[in-house]
């Protein structure tokens, strides 16, 4: 039955391949979107801006709060099982 099934479903093989490729692209995009490393890099750059005097303490606090909220959300999201 395996050979017969493969022969009968052969016309939709390109569709299955396309679906697999799209699934891989989606997984890669999700991994990049939910990666906390860019947020950590932004926090480090923000601190450098404060130390260099390019921004004031008020702006630093506001932007830091936003970035820390985003980082917390990303870490919570990464703890969830995929698809959940």
C-alpha positions in Angstrom: 0.0 0.0 0.0 2.9 2.4 0.6 3.9 2.3 -3.1 0.3 2.7 -4.3 -0.2 5.7 -1.9 3.0 7.3 -3.2 2.0 6.8 -6.8 -1.5 8.2 -6.2 -0.3 11.2 -4.3 2.6 12.0 -6.6 0.7 14.9 -8.3 0.6 16.8 -5.0 4.2 16.2 -4.1 5.2 19.8 -5.2 2.5 21.2 -2.9 3.9 19.2 0.0 7.4 20.5 -0.7 6.1 24.1 -0.9 4.3 23.7 2.4 7.4 22.3 4.0 9.5 25.2 2.8 7.0 27.7 3.9 6.9 26.0 7.3 10.7 26.3 7.6 10.6 30.0 6.7 7.9 30.6 9.3 9.9 28.8 12.0 13.0 30.8 11.2 11.1 34.1 11.2 9.6 33.3 14.5 13.0 32.4 16.0 14.4 35.7 14.8 11.4 37.7 16.0 11.4 36.1 19.5 15.2 36.3 19.9 16.0 38.4 23.0 19.6 39.1 21.9 18.8 42.3 19.8 16.9 43.7 22.8 19.9 43.1 25.0 22.1 44.8 22.4 19.7 47.8 22.5 19.9 48.0 26.3 23.7 48.0 26.1 23.6 50.7 23.4 21.2 52.7 25.5 23.5 52.6 28.5 26.4 53.7 26.3 24.3 56.7 25.2 23.6 57.6 28.8 27.2 57.3 29.8 28.3 59.4 26.8 25.8 62.1 27.6 23.9 61.7 24.4 20.6 61.2 26.3 19.3 62.3 29.7 18.3 60.2 32.6 14.6 60.7 31.9 14.8 59.4 28.3 17.1 56.6 29.5 14.5 55.5 32.1 11.6 55.6 29.6 13.4 53.7 26.9 14.9 51.2 29.4 11.4 50.4 30.7 10.2 49.7 27.2 13.1 47.5 26.4 12.9 45.6 29.7 9.2 45.0 29.2 9.9 43.7 25.7 12.7 41.5 27.1 10.4 40.1 29.8 7.7 39.4 27.2 10.2 37.6 25.0 11.5 35.5 27.8 8.0 34.5 28.9 7.1 33.7 25.3 10.2 31.5 24.9 9.2 29.5 28.0 5.9 28.6 26.3 5.8 25.4 24.2 5.8 26.0 20.5 2.3 26.3 19.1 0.9 27.2 22.5 
